[in-house]
Amino acid sequence: MPFYCLAERAPRDLAPGVVFRSFWGDQMTVTVVEFQPHAVVPEHSHPAEQTTIVIEGSLIFTLDGETRTLRPGELVVVPANVSHAAKAGPEGAKVVDAFSPARPELHGE
């Protein structure tokens, strides 16, 4: 079924203080990620392109050595296989990540 309710999807741990809920189709994965204040997703890369959109709070995002603070309504597009990391600001953060192609390792249920 193509319709979902965020509240009905069980959260999964991504890193200490970071949980996500994932949704997917054949070609893409979308996650809603919630960060506690100052929580960190360590530097990593993956073969999928990623777009991160900040919905609430702030996110200190490092992409290929450049760091910016993103606020609601701002986003970053991460090319495939490029190192990146994220840290929530003092109020925490909620973001939406979209990945293409799909990342089955993030699919849960």
GROMACS elastic network, one bead per residue, 0.5 to 0.9 nm:
[ bonds ]
;  ai    aj funct       b0    kb
    1     4     6  0.77887   500
    2    25     6  0.85513   500
    4     7     6  0.89157   500
    4     8     6  0.78077   500
    4     9     6  0.81882   500
    4    23     6  0.82765   500
    5     8     6  0.53975   500
    5     9     6  0.69216   500
    6     9     6  0.55042   500
    6    10     6  0.84878   500
    6    21     6  0.74092   500
    6    22     6  0.89520   500
    6    32     6  0.83009   500
    7    10     6  0.75558   500
    7    11     6  0.89884   500
    9    21     6  0.62293   500
    9    22     6  0.78219   500
    9    23     6  0.88088   500
    9   109     6  0.86906   500
   10    20     6  0.85243   500
   10    21     6  0.65427   500
   10    22     6  0.89816   500
   10   108     6  0.89110   500
   10   109     6  0.87399   500
   11    19     6  0.58327   500
   11    20     6  0.53111   500
   11    21     6  0.50026   500
   11    22     6  0.82894   500
   11    33     6  0.89349   500
   12    18     6  0.85445   500
   12    19     6  0.53097   500
   12    20     6  0.53541   500
   12    21     6  0.63589   500
   12    22     6  0.86174   500
   12   108     6  0.81729   500
   13    16     6  0.73083   500
   13    17     6  0.79302   500
   13    18     6  0.60961   500
   13    20     6  0.64811   500
   14    17     6  0.81462   500
   14    18     6  0.54770   500
   14    19     6  0.53811   500
   14    20     6  0.65952   500
   14    33     6  0.86362   500
   14    41     6  0.76430   500
   15    18     6  0.50682   500
   15    19     6  0.71506   500
   15    39     6  0.79246   500
   15    40     6  0.70268   500
   15    41     6  0.60413   500
   15    42     6  0.82358   500
   16    19     6  0.82189   500
   16    35     6  0.89818   500
   16    36     6  0.87513   500
   16    39     6  0.67202   500
   16    40     6  0.73787   500
   16    41     6  0.82768   500
   17    34     6  0.82065   500
   17    35     6  0.59182   500
   17    36     6  0.51318   500
   17    37     6  0.79433   500
   17    38     6  0.84252   500
   17    39     6  0.53331   500
   17    40     6  0.76396   500
   18    33     6  0.69570   500
   18    34     6  0.57130   500
   18    36     6  0.63708   500
   18    39     6  0.64688   500
   18    40     6  0.75005   500
   18    41     6  0.76371   500
   19    32     6  0.84042   500
   19    33     6  0.57505   500
   19    34     6  0.54382   500
   19    35     6  0.67837   500
   19    36     6  0.88504   500
   20    31     6  0.61595   500
   20    32     6  0.54413   500
   20    34     6  0.62370   500
   20    35     6  0.88519   500
   21    30     6  0.83814   500
   21    31     6  0.54050   500
   21    32     6  0.53331   500
   21    33     6  0.66490   500
   21    34     6  0.88884   500
   21   106     6  0.87779   500
   21   107     6  0.87671   500
   21   108     6  0.85276   500
   22    29     6  0.69457   500
   22    30     6  0.57377   500
   22    32     6  0.65879   500
   22    33     6  0.87017   500
   22   106     6  0.66132   500
   22   107     6  0.60446   500
   22   108     6  0.71817   500
   23    28     6  0.86981   500
   23    29     6  0.58614   500
   23    30     6  0.52064   500
   23    31     6  0.62032   500
   23    32     6  0.86418   500
   23   106     6  0.87587   500
   23   107     6  0.70385   500
   23   108     6  0.87057   500
   24    27     6  0.78105   500
   24    28     6  0.58121   500
   24    30     6  0.59891   500
   24    31     6  0.84930   500
   24   102     6  0.70233   500
   24   103     6  0.84508   500
   24   104     6  0.84045   500
   24   107     6  0.72064   500
   25    28     6  0.55393   500
   25    29     6  0.64881   500
   25    30     6  0.87784   500
   25   102     6  0.72667   500
   26    29     6  0.82957   500
   26   101     6  0.82057   500
   26   102     6  0.66439   500
   27    99     6  0.85976   500
   27   100     6  0.61783   500
   27   101     6  0.50723   500
   27   102     6  0.50350   500
   27   103     6  0.88096   500
   28    98     6  0.69984   500
   28    99     6  0.54371   500
   28   101     6  0.50474   500
   28   103     6  0.71318   500
   29    97     6  0.81249   500
   29    98     6  0.57965   500
   29    99     6  0.50912   500
   29   100     6  0.66886   500
   29   101     6  0.74256   500
   29   103     6  0.59298   500
   29   104     6  0.77895   500
   29   106     6  0.78034   500
   29   107     6  0.78866   500
   30    96     6  0.70366   500
   30    97     6  0.55696   500
   30    99     6  0.62634   500
   30   100     6  0.89922   500
   30   102     6  0.84413   500
   31    95     6  0.82082   500
   31    96     6  0.57001   500
   31    97     6  0.51008   500
   31    98     6  0.64927   500
   31    99     6  0.84741   500
   31   106     6  0.83535   500
   32    94     6  0.71642   500
   32    95     6  0.58309   500
   32    97     6  0.63849   500
   32    98     6  0.89469   500
   33    93     6  0.80631   500
   33    94     6  0.56423   500
   33    95     6  0.52368   500
   33    96     6  0.61812   500
   33    97     6  0.74133   500
   34    92     6  0.76565   500
   34    93     6  0.58834   500
   34    95     6  0.66205   500
   34    96     6  0.89826   500
   35    38     6  0.76677   500
   35    39     6  0.58332   500
   35    40     6  0.79415   500
   35    59     6  0.88645   500
   35    87     6  0.81724   500
   35    88     6  0.60485   500
   35    89     6  0.88671   500
   35    91     6  0.89977   500
   35    92     6  0.52207   500
   35    94     6  0.62324   500
   35    95     6  0.84044   500
   36    39     6  0.54474   500
   36    40     6  0.88952   500
   36    88     6  0.69595   500
   36    89     6  0.86415   500
   36    90     6  0.84205   500
   36    91     6  0.75480   500
   36    93     6  0.68418   500
   36    94     6  0.89800   500
   37    87     6  0.84980   500
   37    88     6  0.56445   500
   37    89     6  0.58053   500
   37    91     6  0.52115   500
   37    93     6  0.73068   500
   38    59     6  0.89388   500
   38    87     6  0.58364   500
   38    89     6  0.53222   500
   38    90     6  0.57262   500
   38    91     6  0.79097   500
   38    92     6  0.64227   500
   39    86     6  0.83557   500
   39    87     6  0.55985   500
   39    88     6  0.54302   500
   39    89     6  0.80860   500
   39    92     6  0.74871   500
   40    85     6  0.76590   500
   40    86     6  0.57811   500
   40    88     6  0.65847   500
   41    44     6  0.83760   500
   41    84     6  0.89776   500
   41    85     6  0.57065   500
   41    86     6  0.51949   500
   41    87     6  0.63328   500
   41    88     6  0.88991   500
   42    84     6  0.79226   500
   42    85     6  0.52007   500
   42    86     6  0.68041   500
   42    87     6  0.82844   500
   43    62     6  0.82415   500
   43    63     6  0.89825   500
   43    83     6  0.61803   500
   43    84     6  0.51121   500
   43    86     6  0.76057   500
   44    81     6  0.87302   500
   44    82     6  0.80088   500
   44    83     6  0.52315   500
   44    84     6  0.56418   500
   44    85     6  0.65075   500
   45    48     6  0.85987   500
   45    80     6  0.74900   500
   45    81     6  0.51224   500
   45    82     6  0.54679   500
   45    84     6  0.63701   500
   45    85     6  0.87637   500
   46    49     6  0.78540   500
   46    80     6  0.62402   500
   46    81     6  0.50056   500
   46    82     6  0.73641   500
   46    83     6  0.81217   500
   47    79     6  0.85198   500
   47    81     6  0.50109   500
   47    82     6  0.84521   500
   47   100     6  0.88434   500
   47   101     6  0.82489   500
   47   103     6  0.89039   500
   48    78     6  0.87530   500
   48    79     6  0.75704   500
   48    81     6  0.72174   500
   48    99     6  0.58442   500
   48   100     6  0.52380   500
   48   101     6  0.54753   500
   48   102     6  0.72510   500
   48   103     6  0.71745   500
   49    77     6  0.75015   500
   49    78     6  0.57500   500
   49    81     6  0.78713   500
   49    82     6  0.89204   500
   49    98     6  0.81233   500
   49    99     6  0.55289   500
   49   100     6  0.53664   500
   49   101     6  0.71607   500
   50    76     6  0.81879   500
   50    77     6  0.58428   500
   50    79     6  0.66697   500
   50    80     6  0.73820   500
   50    97     6  0.65640   500
   50    98     6  0.55275   500
   50   100     6  0.67460   500
   51    75     6  0.69640   500
   51    76     6  0.57160   500
   51    78     6  0.60417   500
   51    79     6  0.87320   500
   51    96     6  0.80274   500
   51    97     6  0.55319   500
   51    98     6  0.52155   500
   51    99     6  0.66788   500
   52    74     6  0.84998   500
   52    75     6  0.53908   500
   52    76     6  0.54081   500
   52    77     6  0.65828   500
   52    78     6  0.80273   500
   52    95     6  0.65198   500
   52    96     6  0.57107   500
   52    98     6  0.66632   500
   53    70     6  0.85615   500
   53    71     6  0.88112   500
   53    72     6  0.76139   500
   53    73     6  0.67035   500
   53    74     6  0.59728   500
   53    76     6  0.68030   500
   53    77     6  0.89235   500
   53    94     6  0.87266   500
   53    95     6  0.54420   500
   53    96     6  0.52260   500
   53    97     6  0.64705   500
   53    98     6  0.86510   500
   54    57     6  0.74155   500
   54    58     6  0.70413   500
   54    59     6  0.72352   500
   54    70     6  0.67259   500
   54    71     6  0.59165   500
   54    73     6  0.58440   500
   54    74     6  0.58283   500
   54    75     6  0.61917   500
   54    93     6  0.73086   500
   54    94     6  0.62336   500
   54    96     6  0.66212   500
   54    97     6  0.88960   500
   55    58     6  0.85592   500
   55    71     6  0.76313   500
   55    73     6  0.62795   500
   55    74     6  0.82419   500
   55    93     6  0.74816   500
   55    94     6  0.54640   500
   55    95     6  0.52271   500
   55    96     6  0.71675   500
   56    71     6  0.72252   500
   56    72     6  0.53632   500
   56    73     6  0.85433   500
   56    91     6  0.88521   500
   56    92     6  0.79587   500
   56    93     6  0.52764   500
   56    95     6  0.69555   500
   57    70     6  0.86844   500
   57    71     6  0.63477   500
   57    72     6  0.66205   500
   57    88     6  0.77357   500
   57    89     6  0.68884   500
   57    90     6  0.82024   500
   57    91     6  0.56861   500
   57    92     6  0.55163   500
   57    94     6  0.65361   500
   57    95     6  0.87800   500
   58    69     6  0.66746   500
   58    70     6  0.55937   500
   58    72     6  0.69826   500
   58    87     6  0.86398   500
   58    88     6  0.59695   500
   58    89     6  0.50693   500
   58    90     6  0.79038   500
   58    91     6  0.71701   500
   58    92     6  0.65934   500
   58    93     6  0.53966   500
   58    94     6  0.81058   500
   59    68     6  0.82395   500
   59    69     6  0.56199   500
   59    70     6  0.51571   500
   59    71     6  0.66646   500
   59    86     6  0.64745   500
   59    87     6  0.57017   500
   59    89     6  0.56388   500
   59    92     6  0.77729   500
   59    93     6  0.62951   500
   59    94     6  0.86053   500
   59    95     6  0.85201   500
   60    67     6  0.68048   500
   60    68     6  0.57483   500
   60    70     6  0.62217   500
   60    71     6  0.89670   500
   60    85     6  0.83593   500
   60    86     6  0.56032   500
   60    87     6  0.50350   500
   60    88     6  0.60399   500
   60    89     6  0.66702   500
   61    66     6  0.81375   500
   61    67     6  0.55195   500
   61    68     6  0.54876   500
   61    69     6  0.61644   500
   61    70     6  0.70779   500
   61    76     6  0.83946   500
   61    84     6  0.73130   500
   61    85     6  0.59092   500
   61    87     6  0.65256   500
   61    88     6  0.85730   500
   62    65     6  0.60179   500
   62    66     6  0.53261   500
   62    68     6  0.65163   500
   62    69     6  0.87863   500
   62    83     6  0.82560   500
   62    84     6  0.53368   500
   62    85     6  0.51967   500
   62    86     6  0.62467   500
   62    87     6  0.86872   500
   63    66     6  0.52634   500
   63    67     6  0.64175   500
   63    68     6  0.85101   500
   63    76     6  0.87316   500
   63    78     6  0.72488   500
   63    82     6  0.73523   500
   63    83     6  0.61770   500
   63    85     6  0.68026   500
   63    86     6  0.88316   500
   64    67     6  0.84774   500
   64    82     6  0.62383   500
   64    83     6  0.53572   500
   64    84     6  0.60370   500
   65    83     6  0.80395   500
   65    84     6  0.78472   500
   69    89     6  0.84318   500
   70    73     6  0.82455   500
   70    74     6  0.56847   500
   70    75     6  0.68363   500
   70    76     6  0.83286   500
   71    74     6  0.56020   500
   71    75     6  0.82257   500
   71    93     6  0.88639   500
   72    75     6  0.83511   500
   72    94     6  0.88868   500
   72    95     6  0.86543   500
   78    81     6  0.85319   500
   78    82     6  0.68730   500
   78    83     6  0.85768   500
   78    84     6  0.77949   500
   79    82     6  0.58575   500
   80    83     6  0.88556   500
   87    92     6  0.87373   500
   87    93     6  0.89042   500
   88    91     6  0.74879   500
   88    92     6  0.50491   500
   88    93     6  0.56630   500
   88    94     6  0.88713   500
   89    92     6  0.53208   500
   89    93     6  0.69670   500
   90    93     6  0.87210   500
   98   102     6  0.88156   500
   99   102     6  0.59225   500
   99   103     6  0.68661   500
  100   103     6  0.74849   500
  102   105     6  0.89565   500
  102   106     6  0.87851   500
  103   106     6  0.57633   500
  103   107     6  0.72046   500
  104   107     6  0.50798   500
  104   108     6  0.83611   500
  105   108     6  0.78480   500
